[in-house]
Amino acid sequence: MFFEKVLIGIIVVLIGFLVAVLAHITYDTFIREHITSGVVTAKWHQVAYTSIVMVPAGKIFIPATQYHPERWWLTVRGTLRNGTPDEESFTFNKDFWDKTQVGDTITL
């Protein structure tokens, strides 16, 4: 009886944690307002790399490689519709990244 209550408590906590994570992802992806234009404050290039993740295969975990292509980032400072200042980083294609300099105003 005691172990059943502990197990139910653990399941409730895990479900609550899952709901909180999904709510955060949903808010940041679909609901949160993003800037639509602003001034470029930083730019950087992330080289391609490979990482190793452990993937479950039955009762064991096996290593699997995951390739991450190179990315070109720009950080843009702008304002939201309500006038609040905000700063976000975005990835762009190499051609646009090459043409854009810190201090340029861009529309997203």
Sequence and secondary structure as in RCSB ss.txt:
>XXXX:A:sequence
MFFEKVLIGIIVVLIGFLVAVLAHITYDTFIREHITSGVVTAKWHQVAYTSIVMVPAGKIFIPATQYHPERWWLT
VRGTLRNGTPDEESFTFNKDFWDKTQVGDTITL
>XXXX:A:secstr
 HHHHHHHHHHHHHHHHHHHHHHHHHIIIIIS   SEEEEEEEEEE  EEEEEEEEETTEEEEEEEEE  EEEEE
EEEE TTS EEEEEEEE HHHHHH  TT EEE 
